[in-house]
Amino acid sequence: MTGISKHFGPVQALRDVHLTVRAGTVHALVGENGAGKSTLMKILAGVYQPDAGRIEIDGRPQVFAHPAQALAAGISMIYQELDLAEHLTVAENIFLGAEPRGRLPFTISHRQMIAQATRLARRFSFDIDATARVEDLATGDCQIVEILKALRHHASILVMDEPTSSLSEREAARLFEVVRRLRQEGLAIVYISHRLEEIIDLADEVSILRDGVLVHSAPTARLDIPTIVHYMVGRELTDFFPTRTARIGDVLVQVQDLASAAGIRDIRFEVRRGEIVGMAGLVGAGRTEIARALFGVDPKTAGQVRLNERTMSIDSPADAIAGGIALLTEDRKRTGLCLELPCSWNITLPSLAQIGFTPFIKPARESRIAAEVGARMAVKWASPEARAGSLSGGNQQKLLIARWLLANSRFLIFDEPTRGIDVGAKAEVYLLLNQLAEEGKAILFISSELPELFGIADRILVMRRGRLVGNLVTKQTTPEQVMHLAAVEERA
């Protein structure tokens, strides 16, 4: 790709970007949210057309008017935002548009489709039921379906945009094996990730974007994480995790014997004012199910929740919000944002009473308040009236955090809040969590990344198979102890 430039209205997303990717290599593309990584790859995949520049594959110029042309040229892309037909099965999604024909004209052989999808999954060591409906899958399994869709096309160029963002460590390790195998088979792989440790471990070369400009490109052997971070953000991140200065007060939240039909049971813990309590566990351990039960999304079958010594009746998210509970969901696209609505609306939805909506919403006041909260979160947008779906993944995540900042909730549940966010934005989120704790908020911080749990949490709760199996003081434990509790079933 040579001299690639792209504008979206007044915003210049890319400016004169050059990118060379070699066959049989993994080429990492890194940068902060909004740096232009996904835009550059969507141009390669035919989703967008560049304002300037050219694309060559095997030395031949290419022009892609739409994604089908790029796919025909051997380019397959796994997008950061999942794009699956939720009402269809795993097999139907993998073979969508290329279904095996049945014996009779104009029919589809579902038996062949399921068999081929199962063989493909087994070939790459993915444990997934080809007959399951996507709407019934966890987020990590949906990511696996996206990967299998891309692998089915036998592409010569594979673009992977944050492929491990929803995977467990075990699933991510299997994916790395797949990537290395594909590299040995001669594929050119463009790998986008905010997890710099896996970039160093996996990539042969690294290109770094900042504000739509390619600022550095080099073999991975010549780089380390501090150098990559410096080029990404233009500054050193010496204090990645802020010093915990919040004074931990009395108990604000008590969860007693909580259970739900989603599979959690006998959950007991408490969170104090000013305290950040982390929650660890493998995919499927029940962490998100606890968040959903506390927020009234899933009805509880037993137990109670007390907030400020008052037993709460939570039958819906509206009850939770009214009682001072906030939830930032793990999947911003499916369960977090209204992507077709303006950013300002997404921020103010739970707080209309606070901004004076009676008898009518005042758009100017709403926009001004959203702009103030968005500025605090450093959201990159054309304006508060921009459609939420037009923002990058990281900025969409910031919208959700801004929503609960405005709502001024007392108990904040953050489910994977740094998923898909770059290192600079992660540091901002950690600082924000620390500030919220200093204000006396009680915070439940769910994360699949142990380093950030140890960097930000005062205590760590450990989940395994729907039960709480550990309540550890962070300074008195180790990552190995947490993983042992999360992964090893104790024998009676």
C-alpha positions in Angstrom: 0.0 0.0 0.0 1.6 3.3 -1.1 0.6 6.9 -0.3 -2.8 5.9 1.1 -4.9 8.9 2.3 -8.5 9.0 3.5 -10.9 11.7 4.7 -14.2 11.4 6.5 -15.7 14.8 6.2 -13.4 17.3 8.0 -11.5 14.5 9.7 -8.3 13.2 8.0 -8.1 9.5 9.0 -5.0 8.6 7.0 -2.3 10.7 5.4 0.3 9.3 2.9 0.6 5.9 4.6 3.0 3.3 3.1 2.8 -0.3 4.2 4.6 -3.4 2.8 3.7 -6.9 4.0 5.7 -9.9 2.9 4.4 -13.4 2.3 5.1 -15.9 5.1 5.3 -13.1 7.7 3.2 -11.7 10.5 3.1 -7.9 10.2 1.8 -6.2 13.3 -0.1 -2.9 12.9 -0.3 -0.9 16.1 -1.4 2.5 17.3 -3.8 4.2 19.6 -7.6 4.2 19.0 -8.3 6.5 16.2 -4.8 6.2 14.7 -6.2 4.8 11.5 -5.4 1.0 11.8 -8.8 -0.3 11.0 -9.4 2.3 8.4 -6.2 1.3 6.5 -7.2 -2.3 6.6 -10.8 -1.6 5.5 -9.3 0.1 2.5 -7.3 -3.0 1.8 -10.4 -5.1 2.2 -12.5 -3.0 -0.1 -14.8 -1.6 2.5 -13.5 2.0 1.9 -11.9 3.5 -1.2 -8.9 5.7 -0.6 -8.8 9.4 -1.6 -5.2 8.9 -2.8 -2.7 6.1 -3.1 -2.5 2.6 -4.6 -2.6 -1.0 -3.7 -0.4 -3.7 -5.2 -0.6 -7.5 -4.6 2.3 -9.6 -6.0 3.4 -6.5 -7.9 0.0 -6.0 -9.7 -2.1 -2.9 -9.1 -5.5 -3.5 -7.5 -8.6 -1.4 -7.2 -11.4 -2.7 -4.9 -14.8 -1.2 -5.3 -16.3 -3.5 -2.7 -15.3 -6.3 -0.3 -16.2 -9.1 -2.7 -13.4 -8.0 -5.1 -10.9 -7.9 -2.3 -12.0 -11.4 -1.2 -11.6 -12.7 -4.8 -8.1 -11.3 -4.8 -7.2 -13.4 -1.7 -7.8 -10.8 1.1 -9.8 -12.0 4.1 -10.4 -9.8 7.1 -11.5 -10.6 10.6 -13.1 -7.4 11.9 -12.8 -6.1 15.5 -16.5 -5.7 15.7 -18.2 -9.1 15.3 -20.5 -9.3 12.3 -22.4 -12.5 12.5 -26.0 -13.5 11.7 -27.1 -14.3 15.2 -30.2 -16.3 14.3 -28.1 -18.7 12.2 -26.0 -21.6 13.4 -22.2 -21.7 13.6 -22.0 -23.7 10.4 -24.4 -21.5 8.5 -22.4 -18.4 9.5 -19.1 -20.0 8.4 -20.5 -21.0 5.0 -22.8 -18.0 4.5 -22.9 -17.3 0.7 -21.0 -20.5 -0.1 -23.3 -23.2 1.2 -22.7 -26.8 -0.1 -25.4 -27.8 -2.6 -27.9 -30.6 -1.8 -28.9 -33.4 -4.1 -31.9 -31.6 -5.5 -31.6 -28.3 -7.4 -31.8 -25.1 -5.4 -31.3 -26.9 -2.1 -28.6 -26.8 0.6 -26.9 -29.8 2.2 -27.0 -28.9 5.9 -25.4 -32.3 6.7 -22.3 -31.5 4.5 -22.2 -28.0 5.9 -22.1 -29.2 9.5 -19.5 -31.9 8.7 -17.2 -29.4 6.9 -17.5 -26.8 9.7 -16.7 -29.4 12.3 -13.6 -30.6 10.4 -12.5 -27.0 10.0 -12.8 -26.3 13.7 -11.0 -29.5 14.6 -8.2 -28.8 12.2 -7.4 -25.6 14.1 -8.2 -27.1 17.6 -11.3 -25.0 18.2 -13.9 -26.7 20.4 -17.2 -25.3 19.2 -20.5 -26.9 18.3 -21.3 -26.3 14.6 -25.0 -26.7 15.2 -25.3 -24.1 17.9 -27.0 -20.8 17.2 -24.7 -17.8 17.4 -27.2 -15.9 19.6 -26.6 -18.6 22.3 -22.8 -18.3 22.2 -20.6 -16.4 24.5 -18.5 -13.5 23.1 -15.4 -15.6 23.0 -17.1 -18.3 20.9 -18.5 -15.7 18.5 -14.9 -14.5 17.9 -13.9 -18.1 17.1 -16.7 -18.3 14.5 -15.3 -15.1 12.9 -11.9 -16.6 12.7 -13.2 -19.8 11.1 -15.2 -17.8 8.5 -11.9 -16.1 7.4 -9.9 -19.4 7.4 -12.5 -21.0 5.1 -11.7 -18.7 2.3 -8.1 -19.9 1.9 -6.8 -16.4 1.7 -3.3 -15.4 0.8 -3.6 -12.2 2.9 -5.3 -12.5 6.2 -6.0 -9.4 8.3 -6.8 -10.0 12.0 -8.2 -7.0 13.8 -8.0 -7.6 17.6 -8.6 -11.4 17.2 -7.8 -12.2 20.9 -9.9 -9.5 22.5 -12.6 -11.9 23.5 -10.6 -15.1 23.9 -9.3 -16.8 27.0 -5.6 -17.4 27.5 -6.0 -21.0 26.4 -8.0 -20.0 23.3 -5.5 -17.2 22.5 -2.6 -19.7 22.7 -4.4 -22.0 20.2 -4.9 -19.0 17.9 -1.2 -18.2 18.0 -0.5 -21.7 16.9 -2.9 -21.3 14.0 -1.2 -18.0 13.0 2.3 -19.6 13.1 1.0 -22.5 11.0 -0.5 -20.1 8.5 2.7 -18.2 8.3 4.6 -21.4 7.6 2.2 -22.0 4.7 3.2 -18.7 3.2 0.3 -16.4 4.1 0.8 -12.7 4.6 -0.8 -11.9 8.0 -1.6 -8.4 9.2 -2.1 -8.5 12.9 -3.7 -5.6 14.8 -3.7 -5.8 18.6 -3.4 -3.6 21.6 -1.7 -6.4 23.6 1.9 -5.5 22.9 3.2 -8.6 24.7 1.6 -10.8 22.0 2.9 -8.5 19.3 6.5 -9.0 20.5 6.0 -12.7 20.7 4.2 -13.3 17.4 5.1 -10.6 14.8 8.0 -10.5 12.5 7.6 -6.8 11.7 5.8 -3.9 13.3 4.3 -0.7 11.7 3.1 2.0 14.1 0.5 4.6 13.2 -0.2 7.8 15.1 -3.0 10.3 14.1 -3.3 8.7 10.7 0.5 8.8 9.9 2.9 6.0 9.7 5.6 7.1 12.3 7.8 4.0 12.4 8.2 0.5 10.8 10.9 -2.0 11.8 11.6 -5.7 12.4 10.2 -6.8 15.8 13.7 -7.9 16.9 14.7 -4.2 16.9 11.9 -3.1 19.1 10.7 -3.5 22.7 7.4 -2.5 24.4 8.6 0.9 25.8 9.8 1.9 22.3 6.5 0.8 20.7 4.6 2.8 23.3 6.7 5.9 22.7 6.0 5.9 19.0 2.3 5.1 19.6 1.5 7.9 22.0 4.4 10.3 21.5 5.3 10.2 25.2 6.6 7.8 27.8 4.2 5.9 30.0 6.3 5.6 33.1 3.4 5.3 35.5 1.1 2.9 33.7 -0.9 2.0 36.8 -1.6 5.0 39.1 -0.7 4.9 42.7 -3.7 3.9 44.8 -4.5 6.8 47.0 -8.2 6.2 47.8 -9.2 5.8 51.4 -11.2 2.6 51.8 -14.3 3.3 53.9 -17.2 1.3 55.2 -19.1 -1.4 53.3 -21.3 0.1 50.5 -22.3 -3.1 48.7 -23.2 -6.5 50.1 -24.0 -9.5 47.9 -25.4 -12.4 49.8 -26.1 -16.0 48.5 -26.7 -14.6 44.9 -27.8 -17.2 42.3 -29.4 -16.9 38.9 -30.6 -19.3 36.1 -27.5 -18.4 34.2 -25.5 -20.8 36.4 -24.0 -18.7 39.3 -24.8 -19.8 42.8 -23.9 -19.0 46.5 -22.1 -15.8 45.5 -21.1 -13.8 48.6 -18.9 -10.7 48.7 -18.8 -7.1 49.7 -17.3 -3.9 48.3 -16.3 -0.9 50.4 -16.4 2.8 49.5 -13.2 3.7 47.7 -12.4 0.1 47.0 -11.6 -1.5 43.6 -12.4 -5.2 43.7 -11.2 -7.2 40.8 -12.8 -10.3 39.5 -10.8 -13.0 37.7 -11.7 -16.3 36.1 -11.6 -18.2 32.9 -14.1 -17.7 30.1 -17.4 -19.2 31.2 -16.6 -19.0 34.9 -19.6 -16.8 35.6 -18.1 -13.3 35.9 -20.4 -11.6 33.4 -23.3 -13.6 34.8 -22.7 -12.0 38.2 -22.7 -8.5 36.5 -25.9 -9.2 34.7 -27.7 -10.5 37.8 -26.5 -7.5 39.9 -27.8 -5.1 37.1 -31.2 -6.8 36.8 -30.5 -8.2 33.2 -30.8 -11.8 34.4 -33.4 -12.5 37.1 -31.9 -13.8 40.3 -33.2 -17.1 41.7 -31.8 -16.6 45.2 -30.0 -14.1 47.4 -30.1 -10.4 47.9 -28.1 -7.3 47.2 -27.7 -4.6 49.8 -26.6 -1.1 48.9 -25.7 1.3 51.7 -27.3 -1.1 54.2 -30.6 -1.1 52.3 -31.9 -4.3 50.6 -32.6 -3.6 46.9 -35.3 -4.9 44.7 -33.7 -5.3 41.3 -36.0 -6.7 38.7 -34.7 -4.7 35.8 -31.8 -2.5 34.7 -34.0 0.5 35.4 -34.3 -0.6 39.1 -30.5 -0.9 39.2 -29.9 2.5 37.7 -32.4 4.1 40.0 -30.7 2.5 43.0 -27.2 3.8 42.0 -25.8 0.8 40.2 -24.0 1.1 36.8 -22.9 -1.6 34.4 -20.4 -1.2 31.5 -21.0 -4.4 29.5 -18.2 -6.5 27.9 -19.8 -6.2 24.4 -20.3 -2.6 23.6 -21.8 -3.4 20.2 -24.5 -6.0 21.2 -25.4 -4.9 24.7 -23.9 -1.4 25.3 -24.5 1.2 22.7 -27.3 2.3 20.4 -25.0 2.6 17.4 -27.4 4.4 15.1 -28.1 7.1 17.7 -26.0 10.3 18.3 -23.1 10.0 20.8 -24.8 12.6 23.0 -28.0 10.4 23.3 -25.9 7.4 24.2 -24.2 9.3 27.0 -27.3 10.9 28.5 -29.8 7.9 28.2 -29.7 6.9 31.9 -29.5 10.6 33.1 -32.4 12.4 31.4 -33.9 13.4 34.7 -30.7 15.0 35.8 -30.4 17.2 32.6 -34.0 18.4 32.9 -36.1 16.5 30.3 -39.5 17.6 31.7 -41.6 18.2 29.7 -39.2 18.0 26.8 -35.5 17.2 26.3 -33.5 20.3 25.7 -31.1 19.4 22.9 -28.7 22.2 23.4 -28.3 21.4 27.1 -28.0 17.7 26.4 -25.3 18.3 23.7 -23.3 20.7 26.0 -23.4 18.2 28.9 -22.4 15.3 26.6 -19.5 17.4 25.2 -18.2 18.2 28.7 -18.2 14.5 29.8 -16.8 13.4 26.4 -14.0 15.9 26.8 -13.2 14.5 30.2 -12.9 11.0 28.6 -11.0 12.5 25.5 -13.5 11.0 23.1 -12.5 11.6 19.5 -15.6 12.5 17.5 -16.6 15.1 14.9 -19.2 16.3 17.4 -21.5 15.0 20.1 -24.2 14.6 17.4 -22.1 12.2 15.4 -23.5 8.7 15.2 -22.1 6.4 17.8 -21.4 3.7 15.2 -19.1 6.0 13.3 -16.5 6.1 16.2 -13.6 3.7 16.5 -14.0 0.8 18.9 -12.0 2.4 21.7 -13.9 5.7 21.5 -17.2 3.7 21.6 -15.9 2.2 24.9 -15.2 5.7 26.2 -18.8 6.6 25.4 -20.0 3.9 27.8 -17.7 5.1 30.5 -18.8 8.7 30.0 -22.4 7.5 30.3 -21.9 6.2 33.9 -19.7 9.2 34.8 -22.7 11.4 34.1 -25.1 9.1 35.9 -23.1 9.5 39.1 -23.7 6.0 40.2 -22.4 4.8 43.6 -21.6 1.1 42.6 -19.9 0.7 39.3 -19.5 -2.6 37.6 -16.9 -2.6 34.8 -16.9 -5.7 32.7 -13.7 -5.8 30.6 -13.6 -2.0 30.3 -10.2 -2.0 28.6 -11.0 -4.6 25.9 -10.0 -3.2 22.5 -8.4 0.0 24.0 -4.9 1.0 23.3 -2.2 1.4 26.0 -2.6 5.2 26.3 -6.4 4.9 26.7 -5.9 2.1 29.2 -3.7 4.3 31.4 -6.5 6.9 31.2 -9.1 4.4 32.3 -6.9 3.2 35.2 -6.5 6.8 36.4 -10.2 7.4 36.0 -11.0 4.3 38.1 -8.6 5.6 40.8 -10.3 9.0 40.7 -13.8 7.4 41.1 -12.5 5.4 44.0 -11.2 8.6 45.6 -14.7 10.0 45.3 -16.0 7.1 47.5 -17.4 4.9 44.7 -17.4 1.1 45.1 -16.0 -0.6 42.0 -16.3 -4.1 40.7 -13.6 -4.6 38.0 -14.0 -7.7 35.8 -11.0 -8.5 33.6 -9.3 -11.4 31.8 -5.9 -9.7 32.1 -4.2 -10.5 35.4 -1.6 -7.8 35.1 -4.2 -5.0 35.1 -6.1 -6.7 38.0 -2.8 -6.7 40.0 -2.1 -3.2 38.9 -5.4 -1.6 39.9 -7.4 -3.8 42.3 -7.3 -3.8 46.1 -8.7 -7.3 46.3 -9.3 -10.0 43.7 -12.3 -12.3 43.6 -11.8 -15.6 41.7 -14.6 -17.4 39.9 -14.7 -21.0 38.7 -17.7 -22.8 37.3 -20.3 -20.4 38.6 -18.9 -20.3 42.1 -16.7 -17.8 44.0 -13.6 -19.8 45.0 -11.3 -17.1 46.1 -11.3 -13.7 47.9 -7.7 -12.5 47.9 -5.9 -9.4 49.0 -3.9 -8.3 45.9 -0.7 -7.5 47.8 -0.7 -10.9 49.5 -1.2 -13.1 46.5 0.4 -13.9 43.1 -0.9 -14.4 39.5 0.0 -18.1 39.9 -2.3 -18.5 42.9 -5.1 -16.7 41.1 -4.7 -19.0 38.0 -4.6 -22.1 40.2 -7.9 -21.2 41.9 -9.5 -20.3 38.5 -8.4 -23.4 36.6 -7.8 -26.2 39.0 -10.7 -28.2 40.4 -10.0 -29.2 44.0 -10.7 -32.8 44.8 -12.8 -33.6 47.9 
